[in-house]
Amino acid sequence: MKMIDKLFYVLTSQREMLEKIHYNQRFVKKAVNERNWQNLEQSLYRIQCLSDEFVILENERIFVFESFGCSQNNDIYHIVSKLPKEKQKDAMNLFHEVRQKLMICKIENNSINEYIKITKEFLQGIFDKVVPQRKNVIYGISGVIKNQPTSLVLDAVL
């Protein structure tokens, strides 16, 4: 396979992979809103598998870029200048589509993470109010509260 064809194959595959990831991210949101934990788990698993595949494609893309003589990963302009005129616009558009879809997936991922963080903090606040961490109160003979030890070690053999 020629490097030009490999470049288009990798970028097209990345674009399709990102579309699948974004599709599953929407299912994650839906599963959380509907409190369907089984669907949530399945969607997260699919996203993880797709992400692993995307990493493999990204390594291939880096290899292709390096084979064109790019020292920087994202120097698409250097690569496009080496392509035939009729392929330059297509390559540039495909690269920009991949970057756009990658940004959409990152924003969606940040949105999901922020939602989880806020929900976790909210629930932790509720649990702290409802079920506070109580320590046992120790009273002395006269009914006065004794200083409570932070830890207790018993040296006894049963």
C-alpha positions in Angstrom: 0.0 0.0 0.0 1.4 3.4 -1.0 1.9 5.9 1.8 -0.7 8.3 0.3 -3.3 5.5 0.4 -2.2 4.6 3.9 -2.6 8.2 5.0 -6.2 8.4 3.6 -7.0 5.0 5.1 -5.7 5.9 8.6 -7.5 9.3 8.6 -10.7 7.8 7.3 -10.6 5.1 10.0 -9.9 7.6 12.7 -12.9 9.7 11.6 -15.2 6.6 11.7 -13.8 5.5 15.0 -14.4 9.0 16.5 -18.0 8.9 15.2 -18.6 5.6 16.9 -17.1 6.9 20.2 -19.3 10.0 20.1 -22.3 7.8 19.4 -21.6 5.7 22.5 -20.9 8.9 24.5 -24.5 9.9 23.9 -25.6 6.5 25.1 -23.6 7.0 28.3 -25.5 10.3 28.9 -28.8 8.6 28.2 -28.1 5.6 30.5 -27.1 8.0 33.4 -30.2 10.1 33.0 -32.4 6.9 32.9 -30.4 5.3 35.7 -29.9 2.2 33.5 -26.6 1.0 35.0 -26.3 -2.0 32.8 -26.5 0.1 29.6 -24.0 2.5 31.2 -21.5 -0.2 31.9 -21.9 -1.6 28.3 -21.5 1.8 26.7 -18.4 2.6 28.8 -16.9 -0.8 27.8 -17.5 -0.1 24.1 -16.0 3.3 24.5 -12.9 1.8 26.1 -12.5 -0.7 23.3 -13.0 1.9 20.6 -10.5 4.2 22.4 -7.9 1.3 22.4 -8.5 0.9 18.7 -8.1 4.6 18.2 -4.7 4.6 19.9 -3.5 1.9 17.5 -4.7 4.1 14.6 -3.0 7.1 16.1 0.3 5.2 16.2 -0.2 4.3 12.6 -0.9 7.9 11.7 2.3 9.0 13.5 4.2 6.4 11.5 2.7 7.7 8.2 3.5 11.3 9.1 7.1 10.3 10.0 7.4 8.4 6.7 6.6 11.7 4.9 9.5 13.3 6.8 7.5 15.2 9.5 9.3 15.7 12.7 6.2 17.1 14.3 3.1 14.9 14.5 0.6 17.5 13.3 2.4 19.1 10.5 -0.3 18.3 7.9 0.8 21.2 5.7 4.2 19.7 5.1 2.5 16.4 4.1 -0.1 18.0 1.9 2.6 19.9 0.0 4.1 16.5 -0.9 0.8 15.1 -2.2 -0.5 15.4 -5.8 -2.6 18.5 -6.4 -5.8 16.5 -6.8 -5.4 14.9 -3.4 -4.3 17.9 -1.4 -7.7 19.4 -0.6 -9.2 16.0 0.2 -6.3 15.2 2.7 -6.6 18.6 4.3 -10.4 18.3 4.7 -10.1 14.8 6.1 -7.5 15.8 8.6 -9.6 18.8 9.8 -12.7 16.5 10.1 -10.7 14.1 12.3 -9.5 17.0 14.5 -13.0 18.4 14.7 -14.5 15.1 15.7 -11.7 14.6 18.2 -12.5 17.9 19.8 -16.2 17.1 19.9 -15.4 13.8 21.7 -13.1 15.5 24.2 -15.8 18.1 25.0 -18.4 15.4 25.5 -16.0 13.5 27.7 -15.2 16.5 29.8 -19.0 17.2 30.1 -19.6 13.6 31.3 -16.6 13.8 33.8 -17.8 17.2 35.1 -21.3 15.8 35.6 -19.9 12.8 37.5 -17.7 15.1 39.7 -20.6 17.4 40.6 -22.9 14.4 41.3 -20.3 12.8 43.5 -19.7 16.0 45.5 -23.4 16.5 45.9 -24.0 12.9 47.1 -21.0 13.1 49.4 -22.4 16.2 51.0 -25.7 14.5 51.6 -24.1 11.5 53.1 -21.9 13.7 55.4 -25.1 15.4 56.6 -27.2 12.4 57.0 -24.6 9.9 58.3 -21.9 11.9 60.0 -18.7 10.2 61.1 -19.5 9.8 64.8 -16.9 8.7 67.2 -17.8 6.8 70.3 -18.0 9.2 73.3 -16.2 8.0 76.3 -17.4 9.2 79.7 -15.4 9.1 83.0 -16.7 8.1 86.4 -17.8 11.6 87.2 -19.7 11.9 83.9 -17.2 14.1 82.1 -16.3 13.4 78.5 -12.7 12.0 78.4 -10.3 12.8 75.7 -10.9 10.4 72.9 -7.9 8.6 71.4 -7.5 8.8 67.7 -6.4 5.2 67.5 -6.4 2.3 70.0 -4.1 -0.6 70.1 -4.9 -3.6 72.3 -2.0 -5.8 73.4 -3.8 -8.9 74.4 -3.7 -12.5 73.4 -6.9 -14.4 73.3 
